[in-house]
Amino acid sequence: MRARDLMSAPVVTVHPWAPVKEAAAVLSEHGFTALPVVDDDERLIGIVTEADLIRGRIPADARTAHQRPEIPSVAETSVEQVMTTPVTAMSSGTDVADLCQALVDAKIRAMPIVDGSRLVGIVTRGDVVRVLAREDSAISADVRHRLEIYGGTGRWKVEVHEGVVRIVDRYDDKTDRHVASLLALAVPGVVGAETVSSREDPWS
């Protein structure tokens, strides 16, 4: 499975000159934890996270304010002043296993997906968790649909158990079996795939 199979697109973004309050409103409205920052050409130039927004943004209680330095007004602060840059990003062809490892290693919750420097999608930890939670029946229907597009209806038998797909092909074509396995592996929620011909299937 590649990043393109999992990413959300189009992406909700913010410009660097937008006020911090606007970015906070977008994060709050959509329930996001991070918001990519792009220029006029949709090129990724940074990312603003919940942590970026709350760091030094909330005024101290009036009873202890004298003990803390004054903070800039939210209205006077732009996204560019608080965003994280440069930002880590990956291509749409990145293996999701590598993407997940990067999310964990970097301790980040969202990974922008780019084509060159142009933002094309985003993958969050929540996206990955939802894939892991997919029901076998949903995975089976998705795999079957892709196989029917490739090789027609009535040719394939699909079984899924705990995300592992077993495909039985009525015909004995090694190339088609290889393609069928690759198509299955591209389906969100699939953790393994095997394709055999009907003569190799004891249950046929």
Buried (B, 14 or more C-beta within 10 A) or exposed (E): BBBBBBBBEEBEBBBBEBBBBBBBEBBEEEEBBBBBBBBEEBEBBBBBBBEBBEEEBEEEEEEEEEEEEEEEEBEEBBBBEBBBEEBBBBBBEBEBEEBBEBBEEEEBBBBBBBEEEEBBBBBBBBBBEEBEEBEBEBBBBBBBEBBEEBBEEEBBBBBBEEBBBBBBBBEEEEEBBEBBBEBBBBBBBBBEBBBBBBEEBEEE
